[in-house]
Each structure stands twice: as C-alpha cells, then as structure tokens.
Amino acid sequence: MCFKRISAILDLGLTKYSFGVSCIVLVSLLCWYFNSSYILEFIIEVPQALAPHDFLFNAIVIIALTFGLVFHTSLEKMGSLYLWAVGSFIGAILILLTPMKDLKLFFYYTMGVLFGLCQLSPFMYFWENSDIEKRGRIGGIITAIALIVFSLATAIGSFGLFNATIVSMTLNLMVLSTKVVLKTRSKSHQKSRGYEHETRTVVAYLIPWIVFSVVNATLARTITFSLMRFFQDSSFVMPLLQASGACLGALSSGIMADLLGRKAAVAFGLTIYGIGLAVSGIVKSSIEASLVFTLNGLSWGIFIVLFLLVIWGDLSSSKNLSRRYYLGLLTYYSSTLAGQLLTSQITQVPLAAASLMSCALVFLSNIPLLLASELLPSGFRRKAGLMLYLSFLRKRTRQTKECT
C-alpha cells in the first residue's frame, strides 16, 4: 500500500516488483564498488602502497566492462549479475579465510573482473522498465536510497576487513534475493521507448560529464585535501554534509529532469558544482568549508541521477543501449584512473589555482548544452507546464475565495 501511494503521488508508472529489482541491483552495485576500496585498504594495510593496487583494480574493471559490452548479447539477461553476486560472495569468504596477502589480492581482483562484466545488466534492466517521461523521478529515488545505504555501509565497513567483507556479502545476497524472491514477477515489460539522436547531441551531453568526472578525480581532490583541515576534530561532519547534500540533489534533480527537462537539470547541476568550486578558493572558516562540501554533495547527487541513470538511457534505443551506458561508465572509470595516475602532481597544485581552473572548466562545459537538443519529449513538457499552470490557478482561486 505504501509503495502504491508513493507511486501514485509521483506517477512512477511501474510495478513494485520492477522497481524493487531495479532498486536492489543498482543500489547493491553502486555501494559494492565504493565499499571494495575498504577491502583493499585492509588487505594492503600500508597506505603508501595502496595507490598501485587501486589503479590496477579500476583498470581491470574497465577491461572487464569492455568484454561485457562485447559479449553481453551472448549472456543471459541478468546472468552475469548473478554470477558476480555468487563469485563475489565466495571471494569475500576466501579473503577472510586466506592468510596470504597475495592470494587475498588475487581473489579481490577476480571480484573486480566479475563486477566489470556484469555492470551493464542492471542499467539495461532499469531502461527497459522505465518510461522516458518518468525516468528522472525513479532514478532520483533509487539514487537517494543508494546514498543512504552507502552511508550505512561506510559506517560499518570502515572498521576492519571483517566488517568490509560482511558488507560486501550482504550486498551480494541482496542481488541474489531478486533471483529467488522476485523471479516470477520481475520480468521486463519493455516499457521504455528508444529514440535515435544525432552524434552531436550525444557529444554535447558527453562533454559536461567528461568535465565533471575529470575535475572530480583531479583538481577537486586538491580542494578536498586542503579543506579537510577544518574538520580534523570532527571527521564525521564532512561525509555527513556530502551525503545529505547528495540525497537532496538526487531527489530534486530527478523531479526537475522530468518537469523542466534534461538540459535545465544538467545546467543547474553544473552551476551548483561551479559555485562550490569557486567558493572553495576563498574558504577561511569551517562554515564556508561546510558550504563547499554540501554543494559538492548536492552536485554529486544530481550527476549520479542524470548521467549514470537518465541521460544515457534517453540517448539510447534498443540497438545501442549497451554502448550508451558503456560510454557513461567508461568516462567515469577512465577519469578515476587519470586522477590516480596524477595524484602526486595534483596535490602540489595550490588551492586557489585548483579552484579557478576547475570552476572555469565547469562553467565552460555549459556551452555544448546550448547546442544540444532536449531529450525529454516536447509534448510531455507542455503537458507538465500546463499542469503546473492549472495548479497555480486553482491555488489563486482558492485564496481569492478565502479573502472574499
């Protein structure tokens, strides 16, 4: 009953079983990736030796993701996802039981291979079970849930290898539950309609995502390291501000993308991110630093929804669906690799210079959006605008009657 009321209010247009499967697999996949860094950290134990292994893990994920793109048509619909869940569950157990560090790393990298191979499946399932007019709201809710689960997973998984592997196995079991519990009710209904878009439209939306990913993985790290000094006595404040901002950004951007259009939502996200980067260069107190981290979290929530779930789906048809989502994921992982490769050089950039360069890049990335076509169907935008206008008229009529 609760889901029916929420779905009716937000007009999600999908069954609780389809939403449940999409939510569980996407939340588990996103949270597992970030939790895996804790597993590696506790395996290596020496922070100075962590970077090469982290780089290798992301490189393995990219290679496996590419193989997943090539061979996805020969795999069962969600078969690779369940293979990852089982393999990762076993790998986490073996990491706990194995005393040899090299063997632990072997199991860890194997989990990365399986993770890369399966990534496209949940995004394709999400696309097939969501209408383009409602994809933003659904993606916003799923992302907000993922951020809440991620916060809980971080609070548990950051306290040792045992805790981190337990979190990993729990996420794997969540995915497997969709196979056992919802097997007969969660079949794809091919609700989504695909549209063919010109290459220039794809490029116009790709550029802001590249800029955000590169800045976030490089210059933004200098800003984060510099501002962390304001929270040395209360280390929990920074992630709390970012998580709160990200949840708000995810929910608001999902609604905005469906009502005002994708271009407006992306431009809003870039503006928020640019303001946060600009302010970071003149931070003098913990209050100003708090504002920067809140804006950073807000923009993170916006871009997770728009670029991981919504826009690549909007730009896809059934013929190129896997390639579009692959493009979005590859951009993020490649930027992460670049940031890891240039860590020593990045940390030497002064805060003011990092703030100025990153802010300029982010605001310049708005320019391609001016040339891009809107992805949300125009008929739906007119309908949404008319509904908002009628709602405004009803409110004014009610106020007038009360005054008289």
C-alpha positions as a Markdown table, in Angstrom:
| # | Residue | x | y | z |
|---|---|---|---|---|
| 1 | Met | 0.0 | 0.0 | 0.0 |
| 2 | Cys | 2.8 | 2.4 | 0.9 |
| 3 | Phe | 4.5 | 1.9 | -2.5 |
| 4 | Lys | 1.2 | 2.3 | -4.3 |
| 5 | Arg | 0.6 | 5.7 | -2.6 |
| 6 | Ile | 4.1 | 7.0 | -3.4 |
| 7 | Ser | 3.9 | 5.7 | -6.9 |
| 8 | Ala | 0.5 | 7.4 | -7.4 |
| 9 | Ile | 1.7 | 10.7 | -6.0 |
| 10 | Leu | 4.9 | 10.8 | -8.1 |
| 11 | Asp | 3.3 | 9.0 | -11.1 |
| 12 | Leu | 6.2 | 6.5 | -11.4 |
| 13 | Gly | 4.3 | 4.2 | -13.7 |
| 14 | Leu | 5.9 | 0.9 | -12.8 |
| 15 | Thr | 5.1 | -2.1 | -10.5 |
| 16 | Lys | 6.6 | -2.5 | -7.1 |
| 17 | Tyr | 8.4 | -5.7 | -8.4 |
| 18 | Ser | 10.1 | -3.9 | -11.3 |
| 19 | Phe | 11.0 | -1.0 | -9.0 |
| 20 | Gly | 12.2 | -3.4 | -6.3 |
| 21 | Val | 14.5 | -5.3 | -8.7 |
| 22 | Ser | 15.9 | -2.1 | -10.3 |
| 23 | Cys | 16.5 | -0.5 | -6.9 |
| 24 | Ile | 18.1 | -3.6 | -5.3 |
| 25 | Val | 20.5 | -4.4 | -8.1 |
| 26 | Leu | 21.6 | -0.7 | -8.8 |
| 27 | Val | 21.9 | 0.1 | -5.1 |
| 28 | Ser | 24.0 | -3.0 | -4.4 |
| 29 | Leu | 26.2 | -2.5 | -7.4 |
| 30 | Leu | 27.0 | 1.2 | -6.6 |
| 31 | Cys | 27.6 | 0.5 | -2.9 |
| 32 | Trp | 29.7 | -2.5 | -3.5 |
| 33 | Tyr | 32.1 | -0.6 | -5.8 |
| 34 | Phe | 32.8 | 2.1 | -3.1 |
| 35 | Asn | 32.9 | -0.5 | -0.3 |
| 36 | Ser | 35.5 | -2.5 | -2.2 |
| 37 | Ser | 38.1 | 0.2 | -1.5 |
| 38 | Tyr | 37.9 | -0.6 | 2.2 |
| 39 | Ile | 38.5 | -4.2 | 1.5 |
| 40 | Leu | 41.7 | -3.3 | -0.5 |
| 41 | Glu | 42.8 | -0.9 | 2.2 |
| 42 | Phe | 42.6 | -3.5 | 4.9 |
| 43 | Ile | 44.3 | -6.1 | 2.7 |
| 44 | Ile | 47.3 | -3.8 | 1.9 |
| 45 | Glu | 47.5 | -2.3 | 5.4 |
| 46 | Val | 50.1 | 0.2 | 4.3 |
| 47 | Pro | 48.5 | 3.5 | 2.9 |
| 48 | Gln | 51.6 | 4.4 | 0.9 |
| 49 | Ala | 51.3 | 1.1 | -1.1 |
| 50 | Leu | 47.6 | 1.4 | -1.8 |
| 51 | Ala | 47.6 | 3.5 | -5.0 |
| 52 | Pro | 49.1 | 1.0 | -7.5 |
| 53 | His | 46.6 | -1.7 | -6.4 |
| 54 | Asp | 43.7 | 0.7 | -6.6 |
| 55 | Phe | 44.8 | 1.8 | -10.1 |
| 56 | Leu | 45.1 | -1.9 | -11.2 |
| 57 | Phe | 41.6 | -2.7 | -9.8 |
| 58 | Asn | 40.0 | 0.1 | -11.8 |
| 59 | Ala | 41.9 | -0.9 | -14.9 |
| 60 | Ile | 40.7 | -4.4 | -14.5 |
| 61 | Val | 37.1 | -3.1 | -14.1 |
| 62 | Ile | 37.4 | -1.1 | -17.4 |
| 63 | Ile | 38.8 | -4.2 | -19.3 |
| 64 | Ala | 36.1 | -6.4 | -17.9 |
| 65 | Leu | 33.4 | -3.8 | -18.7 |
| 66 | Thr | 34.6 | -3.7 | -22.3 |
| 67 | Phe | 34.4 | -7.5 | -22.5 |
| 68 | Gly | 30.9 | -7.3 | -21.0 |
| 69 | Leu | 29.9 | -4.9 | -23.8 |
| 70 | Val | 31.3 | -7.2 | -26.5 |
| 71 | Phe | 29.7 | -10.4 | -25.1 |
| 72 | His | 26.5 | -9.1 | -23.4 |
| 73 | Thr | 24.3 | -10.5 | -26.2 |
| 74 | Ser | 25.5 | -14.0 | -25.6 |
| 75 | Leu | 24.9 | -13.8 | -21.8 |
| 76 | Glu | 21.6 | -14.5 | -20.1 |
| 77 | Lys | 19.6 | -11.3 | -19.3 |
| 78 | Met | 20.7 | -10.9 | -15.7 |
| 79 | Gly | 23.0 | -14.0 | -15.7 |
| 80 | Ser | 26.3 | -12.1 | -15.4 |
| 81 | Leu | 24.9 | -10.1 | -12.5 |
| 82 | Tyr | 24.0 | -13.2 | -10.5 |
| 83 | Leu | 27.4 | -14.7 | -11.5 |
| 84 | Trp | 29.1 | -11.7 | -9.9 |
| 85 | Ala | 27.0 | -11.9 | -6.8 |
| 86 | Val | 27.9 | -15.6 | -6.2 |
| 87 | Gly | 31.5 | -15.1 | -7.2 |
| 88 | Ser | 31.9 | -12.0 | -5.1 |
| 89 | Phe | 30.3 | -13.7 | -2.1 |
| 90 | Ile | 32.7 | -16.6 | -2.3 |
| 91 | Gly | 35.6 | -14.3 | -3.0 |
| 92 | Ala | 34.8 | -12.3 | 0.2 |
| 93 | Ile | 34.8 | -15.5 | 2.3 |
| 94 | Leu | 38.1 | -16.6 | 0.8 |
| 95 | Ile | 39.7 | -13.2 | 1.5 |
| 96 | Leu | 38.7 | -13.7 | 5.1 |
| 97 | Leu | 39.9 | -17.2 | 5.4 |
| 98 | Thr | 43.2 | -16.9 | 3.4 |
| 99 | Pro | 46.2 | -15.8 | 5.4 |
| 100 | Met | 48.4 | -15.0 | 2.4 |
| 101 | Lys | 48.2 | -11.4 | 1.2 |
| 102 | Asp | 49.0 | -12.3 | -2.5 |
| 103 | Leu | 46.1 | -14.8 | -2.5 |
| 104 | Lys | 43.8 | -12.2 | -1.0 |
| 105 | Leu | 44.7 | -9.8 | -3.8 |
| 106 | Phe | 44.0 | -12.5 | -6.4 |
| 107 | Phe | 40.5 | -13.0 | -5.1 |
| 108 | Tyr | 40.0 | -9.3 | -4.8 |
| 109 | Tyr | 41.0 | -8.7 | -8.5 |
| 110 | Thr | 38.8 | -11.7 | -9.5 |
| 111 | Met | 35.8 | -10.0 | -7.9 |
| 112 | Gly | 36.7 | -6.9 | -9.9 |
| 113 | Val | 36.6 | -8.9 | -13.2 |
| 114 | Leu | 33.1 | -10.2 | -12.3 |
| 115 | Phe | 32.0 | -6.8 | -11.3 |
| 116 | Gly | 33.1 | -5.2 | -14.6 |
| 117 | Leu | 31.4 | -8.0 | -16.7 |
| 118 | Cys | 28.0 | -7.6 | -15.0 |
| 119 | Gln | 27.7 | -3.8 | -14.8 |
| 120 | Leu | 25.7 | -3.2 | -18.0 |
| 121 | Ser | 22.9 | -5.6 | -17.0 |
| 122 | Pro | 21.2 | -3.6 | -14.2 |
| 123 | Phe | 21.3 | -0.4 | -16.2 |
| 124 | Met | 19.7 | -2.1 | -19.2 |
| 125 | Tyr | 17.0 | -3.6 | -16.9 |
| 126 | Phe | 16.3 | -0.1 | -15.5 |
| 127 | Trp | 16.0 | 1.3 | -19.0 |
| 128 | Glu | 13.5 | -1.4 | -20.1 |
| 129 | Asn | 11.3 | -0.9 | -17.1 |
| 130 | Ser | 11.1 | 2.9 | -17.0 |
| 131 | Asp | 9.4 | 5.4 | -19.3 |
| 132 | Ile | 11.5 | 8.3 | -20.5 |
| 133 | Glu | 9.0 | 10.8 | -19.0 |
| 134 | Lys | 9.3 | 9.2 | -15.5 |
| 135 | Arg | 12.9 | 8.0 | -15.6 |
| 136 | Gly | 14.2 | 11.1 | -13.7 |
| 137 | Arg | 11.9 | 10.6 | -10.7 |
| 138 | Ile | 12.6 | 6.8 | -10.5 |
| 139 | Gly | 16.3 | 7.4 | -10.8 |
| 140 | Gly | 16.3 | 10.1 | -8.1 |
| 141 | Ile | 14.5 | 7.8 | -5.6 |
| 142 | Ile | 16.9 | 4.9 | -6.4 |
| 143 | Thr | 19.9 | 7.1 | -6.0 |
| 144 | Ala | 18.7 | 8.6 | -2.7 |
| 145 | Ile | 18.2 | 5.1 | -1.4 |
| 146 | Ala | 21.7 | 4.1 | -2.7 |
| 147 | Leu | 23.3 | 7.1 | -0.9 |
| 148 | Ile | 21.5 | 6.2 | 2.4 |
| 149 | Val | 22.7 | 2.5 | 2.1 |
| 150 | Phe | 26.2 | 3.7 | 1.1 |
| 151 | Ser | 26.3 | 5.9 | 4.3 |
| 152 | Leu | 25.4 | 2.9 | 6.4 |
| 153 | Ala | 27.8 | 0.6 | 4.6 |
| 154 | Thr | 30.6 | 3.1 | 5.1 |
| 155 | Ala | 29.9 | 3.4 | 8.8 |
| 156 | Ile | 30.1 | -0.4 | 9.1 |
| 157 | Gly | 32.7 | -1.3 | 6.5 |
| 158 | Ser | 35.4 | 1.2 | 7.6 |
| 159 | Phe | 36.1 | -0.6 | 10.9 |
| 160 | Gly | 38.1 | -3.6 | 9.6 |
| 161 | Leu | 38.4 | -6.3 | 7.0 |
| 162 | Phe | 35.8 | -8.5 | 8.6 |
| 163 | Asn | 33.2 | -5.7 | 8.6 |
| 164 | Ala | 34.0 | -4.7 | 5.0 |
| 165 | Thr | 33.6 | -8.2 | 3.7 |
| 166 | Ile | 30.4 | -8.7 | 5.6 |
| 167 | Val | 29.0 | -5.5 | 3.9 |
| 168 | Ser | 30.1 | -6.9 | 0.6 |
| 169 | Met | 28.5 | -10.3 | 1.1 |
| 170 | Thr | 25.3 | -8.6 | 2.3 |
| 171 | Leu | 25.1 | -6.6 | -0.9 |
| 172 | Asn | 25.7 | -9.8 | -2.9 |
| 173 | Leu | 22.8 | -11.5 | -1.0 |
| 174 | Met | 20.5 | -8.6 | -1.8 |
| 175 | Val | 21.2 | -9.1 | -5.5 |
| 176 | Leu | 20.6 | -12.9 | -5.2 |
| 177 | Ser | 17.3 | -12.2 | -3.5 |
| 178 | Thr | 15.9 | -10.7 | -6.7 |
| 179 | Lys | 16.6 | -14.1 | -8.4 |
| 180 | Val | 14.9 | -16.2 | -5.7 |
| 181 | Val | 12.1 | -14.0 | -4.4 |
| 182 | Leu | 11.0 | -11.9 | -7.4 |
| 183 | Lys | 11.9 | -14.3 | -10.2 |
| 184 | Thr | 8.3 | -14.8 | -11.5 |
| 185 | Arg | 7.2 | -11.2 | -11.1 |
| 186 | Ser | 10.1 | -9.0 | -12.2 |
| 187 | Lys | 10.2 | -9.8 | -15.8 |
| 188 | Ser | 11.0 | -6.9 | -18.1 |
| 189 | His | 7.9 | -5.5 | -19.9 |
| 190 | Gln | 9.9 | -3.4 | -22.5 |
| 191 | Lys | 8.1 | -0.2 | -21.3 |
| 192 | Ser | 10.8 | 2.1 | -22.5 |
| 193 | Arg | 10.7 | 3.8 | -25.9 |
| 194 | Gly | 14.0 | 4.4 | -27.6 |
| 195 | Tyr | 14.8 | 7.5 | -29.7 |
| 196 | Glu | 17.5 | 7.9 | -32.3 |
| 197 | His | 19.7 | 11.0 | -31.7 |
| 198 | Glu | 22.4 | 12.7 | -33.7 |
| 199 | Thr | 26.0 | 12.2 | -32.8 |
| 200 | Arg | 26.4 | 15.9 | -31.9 |
| 201 | Thr | 23.6 | 15.6 | -29.3 |
| 202 | Val | 25.5 | 12.7 | -27.7 |
| 203 | Val | 28.7 | 14.7 | -27.7 |
| 204 | Ala | 27.0 | 17.8 | -26.3 |
| 205 | Tyr | 25.8 | 15.8 | -23.3 |
| 206 | Leu | 29.0 | 13.8 | -23.0 |
| 207 | Ile | 31.3 | 16.9 | -22.6 |
| 208 | Pro | 29.8 | 18.1 | -19.3 |
| 209 | Trp | 30.0 | 14.5 | -17.9 |
| 210 | Ile | 33.7 | 14.3 | -19.0 |
| 211 | Val | 34.5 | 17.7 | -17.4 |
| 212 | Phe | 32.7 | 16.8 | -14.2 |
| 213 | Ser | 34.4 | 13.3 | -14.0 |
| 214 | Val | 37.9 | 14.7 | -14.7 |
| 215 | Val | 37.6 | 17.7 | -12.4 |
| 216 | Asn | 36.2 | 15.5 | -9.6 |
| 217 | Ala | 39.0 | 13.0 | -10.0 |
| 218 | Thr | 41.8 | 15.5 | -10.2 |
| 219 | Leu | 41.6 | 19.2 | -9.2 |
| 220 | Ala | 38.6 | 18.6 | -6.8 |
| 221 | Arg | 40.8 | 16.2 | -4.8 |
| 222 | Thr | 43.3 | 19.1 | -4.1 |
| 223 | Ile | 40.4 | 21.1 | -2.8 |
| 224 | Thr | 39.1 | 18.3 | -0.6 |
| 225 | Phe | 42.5 | 17.7 | 0.9 |
| 226 | Ser | 43.0 | 21.4 | 1.6 |
| 227 | Leu | 39.6 | 21.8 | 3.3 |
| 228 | Met | 39.8 | 18.7 | 5.4 |
| 229 | Arg | 41.9 | 20.7 | 7.9 |
| 230 | Phe | 38.7 | 22.4 | 9.1 |
| 231 | Phe | 37.2 | 19.1 | 10.3 |
| 232 | Gln | 40.2 | 17.4 | 12.0 |
| 233 | Asp | 38.4 | 17.3 | 15.3 |
| 234 | Ser | 35.1 | 16.1 | 13.8 |
| 235 | Ser | 35.9 | 13.9 | 10.9 |
| 236 | Phe | 32.2 | 12.7 | 10.5 |
| 237 | Val | 30.9 | 16.1 | 9.6 |
| 238 | Met | 32.4 | 16.2 | 6.1 |
| 239 | Pro | 30.9 | 12.9 | 4.8 |
| 240 | Leu | 27.6 | 13.8 | 6.6 |
| 241 | Leu | 27.3 | 17.1 | 4.8 |
| 242 | Gln | 28.2 | 15.5 | 1.4 |
| 243 | Ala | 25.7 | 12.6 | 2.0 |
| 244 | Ser | 22.9 | 14.9 | 3.0 |
| 245 | Gly | 23.5 | 17.2 | 0.0 |
| 246 | Ala | 23.7 | 14.2 | -2.4 |
| 247 | Cys | 20.4 | 12.9 | -1.2 |
| 248 | Leu | 18.7 | 16.3 | -1.7 |
| 249 | Gly | 20.4 | 16.7 | -5.1 |
| 250 | Ala | 19.3 | 13.2 | -6.2 |
| 251 | Leu | 15.6 | 13.8 | -5.4 |
| 252 | Ser | 15.4 | 17.3 | -6.6 |
| 253 | Ser | 17.3 | 16.7 | -9.9 |
| 254 | Gly | 15.1 | 13.7 | -10.7 |
| 255 | Ile | 11.9 | 15.8 | -10.4 |
| 256 | Met | 13.5 | 18.7 | -12.2 |
| 257 | Ala | 14.7 | 16.5 | -15.1 |
| 258 | Asp | 11.1 | 15.2 | -15.6 |
| 259 | Leu | 9.4 | 18.5 | -15.3 |
| 260 | Leu | 11.8 | 21.1 | -16.7 |
| 261 | Gly | 13.9 | 18.9 | -19.0 |
| 262 | Arg | 17.3 | 17.3 | -19.0 |
| 263 | Lys | 19.2 | 20.4 | -20.2 |
| 264 | Ala | 17.9 | 22.5 | -17.4 |
| 265 | Ala | 18.7 | 19.9 | -14.8 |
| 266 | Val | 22.3 | 19.4 | -16.2 |
| 267 | Ala | 22.8 | 23.2 | -16.3 |
| 268 | Phe | 21.6 | 23.5 | -12.7 |
| 269 | Gly | 24.0 | 20.8 | -11.6 |
| 270 | Leu | 26.9 | 22.4 | -13.4 |
| 271 | Thr | 26.1 | 25.8 | -11.8 |
| 272 | Ile | 25.9 | 24.3 | -8.3 |
| 273 | Tyr | 29.2 | 22.5 | -8.8 |
| 274 | Gly | 30.8 | 25.6 | -10.2 |
| 275 | Ile | 29.7 | 27.8 | -7.3 |
| 276 | Gly | 31.0 | 25.2 | -4.8 |
| 277 | Leu | 34.4 | 25.2 | -6.6 |
| 278 | Ala | 34.6 | 29.0 | -6.8 |
| 279 | Val | 33.8 | 29.4 | -3.1 |
| 280 | Ser | 36.4 | 26.7 | -2.2 |
| 281 | Gly | 39.2 | 29.1 | -3.3 |
| 282 | Ile | 38.3 | 31.7 | -0.6 |
| 283 | Val | 37.4 | 29.5 | 2.3 |
| 284 | Lys | 38.5 | 30.9 | 5.7 |
| 285 | Ser | 36.4 | 29.1 | 8.2 |
| 286 | Ser | 34.7 | 25.8 | 8.9 |
| 287 | Ile | 31.2 | 27.3 | 8.0 |
| 288 | Glu | 32.4 | 28.2 | 4.5 |
| 289 | Ala | 34.1 | 24.7 | 4.2 |
| 290 | Ser | 30.8 | 23.2 | 5.2 |
| 291 | Leu | 29.0 | 25.1 | 2.4 |
| 292 | Val | 31.6 | 23.8 | -0.1 |
| 293 | Phe | 31.1 | 20.1 | 0.9 |
| 294 | Thr | 27.3 | 20.5 | 0.9 |
| 295 | Leu | 27.3 | 21.9 | -2.6 |
| 296 | Asn | 29.8 | 19.2 | -3.7 |
| 297 | Gly | 27.4 | 16.6 | -2.3 |
| 298 | Leu | 24.5 | 18.3 | -4.0 |
| 299 | Ser | 26.1 | 18.2 | -7.4 |
| 300 | Trp | 27.2 | 14.6 | -6.9 |
| 301 | Gly | 23.6 | 13.5 | -6.3 |
| 302 | Ile | 22.5 | 15.5 | -9.3 |
| 303 | Phe | 25.0 | 13.9 | -11.7 |
| 304 | Ile | 24.7 | 10.4 | -10.4 |
| 305 | Val | 21.0 | 10.5 | -11.3 |
| 306 | Leu | 21.4 | 12.4 | -14.6 |
| 307 | Phe | 24.4 | 10.7 | -16.1 |
| 308 | Leu | 24.5 | 7.2 | -14.6 |
| 309 | Leu | 20.8 | 6.5 | -15.0 |
| 310 | Val | 18.8 | 9.0 | -17.0 |
| 311 | Ile | 20.7 | 10.7 | -19.9 |
| 312 | Trp | 22.4 | 7.7 | -21.4 |
| 313 | Gly | 19.0 | 5.9 | -21.3 |
| 314 | Asp | 17.4 | 8.9 | -23.0 |
| 315 | Leu | 20.1 | 8.8 | -25.7 |
| 316 | Ser | 19.6 | 5.1 | -26.3 |
| 317 | Ser | 17.5 | 2.9 | -28.5 |
| 318 | Ser | 17.2 | -0.9 | -28.2 |
| 319 | Lys | 20.0 | -1.1 | -30.8 |
| 320 | Asn | 22.7 | 1.0 | -29.0 |
| 321 | Leu | 21.5 | 0.8 | -25.3 |
| 322 | Ser | 24.6 | -1.1 | -24.0 |
| 323 | Arg | 27.0 | 1.1 | -25.9 |
| 324 | Arg | 25.5 | 4.3 | -24.4 |
| 325 | Tyr | 25.7 | 3.1 | -20.8 |
| 326 | Tyr | 29.2 | 1.8 | -21.5 |
| 327 | Leu | 30.2 | 5.2 | -22.7 |
| 328 | Gly | 29.0 | 6.8 | -19.5 |
| 329 | Leu | 30.7 | 4.2 | -17.2 |
| 330 | Leu | 33.9 | 4.3 | -19.2 |
| 331 | Thr | 34.1 | 8.1 | -18.8 |
| 332 | Tyr | 33.9 | 7.8 | -15.1 |
| 333 | Tyr | 36.4 | 5.0 | -14.7 |
| 334 | Ser | 38.9 | 6.5 | -17.1 |
| 335 | Ser | 38.8 | 9.8 | -15.2 |
| 336 | Thr | 39.3 | 7.9 | -11.9 |
| 337 | Leu | 42.4 | 6.2 | -13.4 |
| 338 | Ala | 43.7 | 9.6 | -14.6 |
| 339 | Gly | 43.3 | 11.0 | -11.1 |
| 340 | Gln | 45.1 | 8.1 | -9.5 |
| 341 | Leu | 47.9 | 8.3 | -12.1 |
| 342 | Leu | 48.4 | 12.1 | -11.5 |
| 343 | Thr | 48.0 | 12.1 | -7.7 |
| 344 | Ser | 51.4 | 13.4 | -6.9 |
| 345 | Gln | 51.2 | 16.2 | -9.4 |
| 346 | Ile | 47.6 | 17.1 | -8.4 |
| 347 | Thr | 48.3 | 17.5 | -4.7 |
| 348 | Gln | 51.0 | 20.1 | -5.5 |
| 349 | Val | 48.6 | 22.5 | -7.2 |
| 350 | Pro | 47.7 | 25.5 | -5.0 |
| 351 | Leu | 44.2 | 25.7 | -3.7 |
| 352 | Ala | 43.4 | 29.0 | -5.4 |
| 353 | Ala | 44.7 | 27.7 | -8.8 |
| 354 | Ala | 42.8 | 24.4 | -8.5 |
| 355 | Ser | 39.6 | 26.3 | -7.6 |
| 356 | Leu | 40.0 | 28.8 | -10.5 |
| 357 | Met | 40.8 | 26.1 | -13.2 |
| 358 | Ser | 38.1 | 23.7 | -12.1 |
| 359 | Cys | 35.5 | 26.4 | -11.9 |
| 360 | Ala | 36.4 | 27.7 | -15.4 |
| 361 | Leu | 36.2 | 24.2 | -16.9 |
| 362 | Val | 32.8 | 23.5 | -15.3 |
| 363 | Phe | 31.2 | 26.7 | -16.5 |
| 364 | Leu | 32.6 | 26.3 | -20.0 |
| 365 | Ser | 31.1 | 22.9 | -20.2 |
| 366 | Asn | 27.7 | 24.6 | -20.2 |
| 367 | Ile | 28.4 | 25.8 | -23.8 |
| 368 | Pro | 27.8 | 22.5 | -25.5 |
| 369 | Leu | 24.4 | 22.3 | -23.8 |
| 370 | Leu | 23.3 | 25.3 | -25.8 |
| 371 | Leu | 23.7 | 23.3 | -29.0 |
| 372 | Ala | 22.1 | 20.1 | -27.6 |
| 373 | Ser | 18.5 | 19.2 | -28.2 |
| 374 | Glu | 16.2 | 18.5 | -25.3 |
| 375 | Leu | 15.9 | 14.8 | -24.6 |
| 376 | Leu | 12.5 | 14.9 | -22.8 |
| 377 | Pro | 9.7 | 14.8 | -25.4 |
| 378 | Ser | 8.2 | 18.2 | -26.0 |
| 379 | Gly | 4.7 | 17.1 | -25.7 |
| 380 | Phe | 5.3 | 15.9 | -22.2 |
| 381 | Arg | 7.0 | 19.2 | -21.2 |
| 382 | Arg | 4.0 | 21.2 | -22.5 |
| 383 | Lys | 1.7 | 18.9 | -20.5 |
| 384 | Ala | 3.8 | 19.3 | -17.4 |
| 385 | Gly | 3.8 | 23.1 | -17.8 |
| 386 | Leu | 0.0 | 23.1 | -18.3 |
| 387 | Met | -0.5 | 21.1 | -15.1 |
| 388 | Leu | 1.7 | 23.5 | -13.1 |
| 389 | Tyr | -0.2 | 26.4 | -14.5 |
| 390 | Leu | -3.6 | 24.9 | -13.7 |
| 391 | Ser | -2.3 | 24.1 | -10.2 |
| 392 | Phe | -1.3 | 27.7 | -9.8 |
| 393 | Leu | -4.7 | 28.9 | -11.0 |
| 394 | Arg | -6.5 | 26.6 | -8.5 |
| 395 | Lys | -4.4 | 27.9 | -5.7 |
| 396 | Arg | -5.1 | 31.6 | -6.6 |
| 397 | Thr | -8.8 | 30.9 | -7.0 |
| 398 | Arg | -8.9 | 29.3 | -3.5 |
| 399 | Gln | -7.0 | 32.2 | -2.0 |
| 400 | Thr | -9.5 | 34.7 | -3.7 |
| 401 | Lys | -12.5 | 32.8 | -2.3 |
| 402 | Glu | -11.0 | 32.8 | 1.2 |
| 403 | Cys | -10.4 | 36.6 | 1.0 |
| 404 | Thr | -14.0 | 37.3 | -0.1 |
